[in-house]
Amino acid sequence: MEIRPITKENRFEVNNFIREHWFTTEMAVRGELVDMTGLDGFVAYENARMIGLITYRLDGKDCEIMSLDSLKEKRGIGSALMAMVIRTARELHCEKVKLITTNDNLNAMRFYQKRGFDMARLYRNALESARKLKPEIPLIGDHGIPLRHEIEFEYLLSPQKEQIGIHLPSAERKDAVFAVELQNRHFETEGKS
Ligand SMILES: CC(C)(COP(=O)(O)OP(=O)(O)OC[C@H]1O[C@@H](n2cnc3c(N)ncnc32)[C@H](O)[C@@H]1OP(=O)(O)O)[C@@H](O)C(=O)NCCC(=O)NCCS
């Protein structure tokens, strides 16, 4: 597996991937429709094929993950992509990394909590207003659970937290492997923050 930043060279492929996995290239979060086609992020490749994608945006001092997808689960791809964004957020002096998931996504809730994220906010019935912006959002989600609420998770990047070591133990080890690719990321992200 190789991880590369989103650049103008792979943007078309990235946008097709987003369209395929999220119905459209617009994401509804907290009552806002976000255009995903210009977001920064990282792509996981295997044999030149995209097998994972993470996208994020900067919101003041927060780094917000807008999407995370792994096409080959339980092989460390999601953790490696997550580690790249956390590392980027630290470099950009963000105070936290946050993200929204929905009440049916039990897999994501397990995944994030085991990687140091904590539930920070509940947006009750947020999917009602999200459906007004994006009618294709289904009524029933994973496991047959009614799709109703948004849950915000956050990962604080405070120095105290790093001192007591509550952070991505396995994923951050992996992120060292991708340090070379990370160096190439700057030409894309500089000036956007
Ligand atoms: C959530 C998601 C991104 C996780 O991606 P992933 O590539 O499976 O993530 P990882 O492989 O790093 O970790 C998943 C599990 O596999 C385990 N794992 C990793 N490598 C493994 C290996 N070689 N053998 C066995 N298990 C392994 C991890 O320990 C982890 O388990 P844990 O969470 O209980 O600790 C993925 O399930 C996904 O794309 N879901 C659909 C989209 C989605 O819901 N995205 C989130 C929206 S908010």
The ligand as a Tripos MOL2 file, in Angstrom:
@<TRIPOS>MOLECULE
LIG
   48    50     1     0     0
SMALL
NO_CHARGES

@<TRIPOS>ATOM
      1 C1        -14.3650    2.7260    9.1950 C.3       1 LIG1
      2 C2        -13.3750    2.2820    8.1280 C.3       1 LIG1
      3 C3        -12.8460    3.5000    7.3830 C.3       1 LIG1
      4 C4        -12.2160    1.5230    8.7700 C.3       1 LIG1
      5 O1        -11.2620    1.2100    7.7520 O.3       1 LIG1
      6 P1        -10.2990   -0.0830    7.8280 P.3       1 LIG1
      7 O2         -9.3850   -0.0150    6.6760 O.co2     1 LIG1
      8 O3        -11.0820   -1.3100    8.0280 O.co2     1 LIG1
      9 O4         -9.5160    0.2700    9.1640 O.3       1 LIG1
     10 P2         -8.3220   -0.5640    9.8370 P.3       1 LIG1
     11 O5         -8.0280   -1.7750    9.0400 O.co2     1 LIG1
     12 O6         -7.2230    0.3820   10.1000 O.co2     1 LIG1
     13 O7         -8.9710   -0.9400   11.2310 O.3       1 LIG1
     14 C5        -10.1860   -1.6840   11.3000 C.3       1 LIG1
     15 C6        -10.0090   -2.8800   12.2070 C.3       1 LIG1
     16 O8         -9.2090   -3.8580   11.5830 O.3       1 LIG1
     17 C7         -8.1880   -4.2630   12.4650 C.3       1 LIG1
     18 N1         -7.0350   -4.6740   11.6630 N.ar      1 LIG1
     19 C8         -6.1470   -3.8770   11.0450 C.ar      1 LIG1
     20 N2         -5.2220   -4.6350   10.3930 N.ar      1 LIG1
     21 C9         -5.5850   -5.9190   10.6280 C.ar      1 LIG1
     22 C10        -5.0400   -7.1570   10.2100 C.ar      1 LIG1
     23 N3         -3.9570   -7.2150    9.4390 N.pl3     1 LIG1
     24 N4         -5.6640   -8.2890   10.6140 N.ar      1 LIG1
     25 C11        -6.7630   -8.2340   11.3910 C.ar      1 LIG1
     26 N5         -7.3290   -7.0830   11.7990 N.ar      1 LIG1
     27 C12        -6.7450   -5.9440   11.4180 C.ar      1 LIG1
     28 C13        -7.9240   -3.0450   13.2990 C.3       1 LIG1
     29 O9         -7.3200   -3.3720   14.5280 O.3       1 LIG1
     30 C14        -9.3200   -2.4880   13.4900 C.3       1 LIG1
     31 O10       -10.0280   -3.0950   14.5390 O.3       1 LIG1
     32 P3        -10.4660   -2.2380   15.8180 P.3       1 LIG1
     33 O11       -11.1520   -0.9950   15.2940 O.co2     1 LIG1
     34 O12       -11.3790   -3.1550   16.5330 O.co2     1 LIG1
     35 O13        -9.1870   -1.9060   16.5230 O.co2     1 LIG1
     36 C15       -14.0510    1.3080    7.1140 C.3       1 LIG1
     37 O14       -14.7290    0.3140    7.8420 O.3       1 LIG1
     38 C16       -15.0150    1.9520    6.1320 C.2       1 LIG1
     39 O15       -14.6090    2.4030    5.0580 O.2       1 LIG1
     40 N6        -16.3040    1.9730    6.4520 N.am      1 LIG1
     41 C17       -17.3330    2.4620    5.5140 C.3       1 LIG1
     42 C18       -17.3020    3.9690    5.3850 C.3       1 LIG1
     43 C19       -17.4800    4.6350    6.7120 C.2       1 LIG1
     44 O16       -18.3700    4.3010    7.4820 O.2       1 LIG1
     45 N7        -16.6240    5.6320    6.9780 N.am      1 LIG1
     46 C20       -16.7080    6.4080    8.1760 C.3       1 LIG1
     47 C21       -17.7080    7.4660    7.9670 C.3       1 LIG1
     48 S1        -17.8060    8.5790    9.3210 S.3       1 LIG1
@<TRIPOS>BOND
     1     1     2 1
     2     2     3 1
     3     2     4 1
     4     2    36 1
     5     4     5 1
     6     5     6 1
     7     6     7 2
     8     6     8 1
     9     6     9 1
    10     9    10 1
    11    10    11 2
    12    10    12 1
    13    10    13 1
    14    13    14 1
    15    14    15 1
    16    15    16 1
    17    15    30 1
    18    16    17 1
    19    17    18 1
    20    17    28 1
    21    18    19 ar
    22    18    27 ar
    23    19    20 ar
    24    20    21 ar
    25    21    22 ar
    26    21    27 ar
    27    22    23 1
    28    22    24 ar
    29    24    25 ar
    30    25    26 ar
    31    26    27 ar
    32    28    29 1
    33    28    30 1
    34    30    31 1
    35    31    32 1
    36    32    33 2
    37    32    34 1
    38    32    35 1
    39    36    37 1
    40    36    38 1
    41    38    39 2
    42    38    40 1
    43    40    41 1
    44    41    42 1
    45    42    43 1
    46    43    44 2
    47    43    45 1
    48    45    46 1
    49    46    47 1
    50    47    48 1
@<TRIPOS>SUBSTRUCTURE
     1 LIG1         1 GROUP 0 **** ****
